[in-house]
Amino acid sequence: MKNLSLFLAVVLVLFSSCGSTAQNEKNTSSTEVQQGRIDIDVAEFKNKMKEKDIVILDVRTPAETAQGKIEGAIEIDVKSSDFDEKIKALDKDKTYLVYCRSGRRSVTACNVLEEEGFKKTYNLLGGFNAWKKSSE
């Protein structure tokens, strides 16, 4: 009987947490905090660009950046062997707007920045693809 009660309690907790996760997914907006970074859409990214102490960080490959980039962006390829070394030279007190092609590698870059002590990182949802699409 004790084991059955424990089992039912565990099942109840699992079902209730699944429901809240589904509800949380429905309530997401264009701004979402994940770990320390904040995921933002193109409109919010453009607004952030107007603020002081902003650094735009393009973490795509040189071949990708040759096809176009956001004006004023610093290029540091997240897949390069010296990525960690290069970001250590950046000012941790500034705010970083980070993007890649589609928004996946920039998440990785934001995570690395946070591990190095950067407090303000914003990830562009949809990456440069979304940026280009918003300009069409």
C-alpha positions in Angstrom: 0.0 0.0 0.0 2.9 2.3 0.9 4.5 1.7 -2.5 1.2 2.3 -4.3 0.8 5.7 -2.6 4.3 6.7 -3.5 3.8 5.6 -7.1 0.6 7.7 -7.3 2.3 10.7 -5.8 5.1 10.5 -8.4 2.6 10.1 -11.2 0.7 13.1 -10.0 3.8 15.3 -9.8 4.8 14.2 -13.3 1.4 15.0 -14.8 1.1 18.3 -13.1 4.6 19.4 -14.3 3.9 18.4 -17.9 0.8 20.6 -17.8 2.7 23.6 -16.5 5.4 23.1 -19.2 2.8 23.1 -21.9 1.2 26.2 -20.5 4.5 28.0 -20.3 5.2 27.2 -23.9 1.9 28.8 -24.9 2.8 32.0 -23.0 6.1 32.7 -24.7 6.6 36.0 -26.3 9.2 37.5 -28.6 11.4 38.1 -25.5 12.3 35.0 -23.5 15.0 34.5 -20.9 16.9 31.3 -21.2 19.6 30.8 -18.6 21.3 34.2 -18.6 20.7 35.3 -22.1 17.6 36.9 -23.4 16.1 35.8 -26.7 14.7 38.7 -28.7 13.1 39.2 -32.1 14.4 41.5 -34.9 12.3 44.5 -33.8 13.7 44.3 -30.2 17.2 43.7 -31.6 17.0 46.9 -33.6 15.7 48.8 -30.6 18.6 47.5 -28.5 21.1 48.6 -31.1 20.2 52.2 -30.3 21.2 51.9 -26.7 24.6 52.8 -25.2 27.4 50.3 -24.6 26.1 47.8 -27.1 28.3 45.4 -29.0 26.9 43.5 -31.9 28.6 40.2 -32.2 28.3 38.1 -35.4 29.4 34.5 -34.6 29.1 33.1 -38.1 31.9 31.8 -40.3 33.9 34.2 -42.5 32.2 32.7 -45.6 28.8 33.5 -44.1 29.8 37.1 -43.1 31.1 37.7 -46.6 27.5 37.3 -47.9 26.4 40.2 -45.6 26.2 41.2 -42.0 24.6 43.7 -39.6 26.4 47.0 -39.8 28.9 47.5 -37.0 29.0 43.9 -36.0 32.3 42.4 -34.7 33.0 39.0 -36.3 34.1 36.2 -34.0 33.3 32.7 -35.4 31.9 30.6 -32.6 33.3 27.5 -34.2 36.9 28.8 -34.5 39.5 27.3 -32.2 40.3 30.7 -30.7 36.7 31.8 -29.9 37.2 31.5 -26.2 40.5 33.5 -26.4 38.9 36.3 -28.5 35.9 36.8 -26.2 38.1 37.1 -23.1 39.4 40.3 -24.7 35.9 41.8 -24.8 34.5 44.2 -22.2 32.2 42.2 -19.8 30.4 45.4 -18.7 28.9 46.0 -22.2 25.7 44.5 -23.6 26.1 42.0 -26.3 23.6 41.5 -29.2 24.6 38.1 -30.6 23.5 36.5 -33.9 24.4 33.8 -36.3 22.7 32.5 -39.4 19.6 31.0 -37.9 19.9 31.5 -34.1 21.4 28.2 -33.0 25.1 29.0 -32.8 24.4 32.3 -31.2 22.8 30.4 -28.3 26.0 28.5 -27.9 28.0 31.8 -28.1 25.8 33.4 -25.4 26.3 30.4 -23.2 30.1 30.6 -23.5 29.9 34.4 -22.9 27.9 33.8 -19.7 30.4 31.1 -18.5 33.1 33.8 -18.9 31.2 36.3 -16.8 29.3 38.3 -19.3 26.0 39.4 -17.7 24.1 41.0 -20.6 23.7 38.8 -23.7 20.8 39.0 -26.2 20.3 36.3 -28.8 18.6 37.2 -32.1 15.8 34.7 -32.7 16.0 33.4 -36.3 19.5 35.0 -36.7 20.6 36.8 -39.8 18.0 34.9 -41.8 15.3 36.7 -39.8 17.2 40.0 -40.1 17.2 39.8 -43.9 13.6 38.7 -44.1 12.5 41.7 -42.0 14.3 44.0 -44.5 12.5 42.6 -47.5 
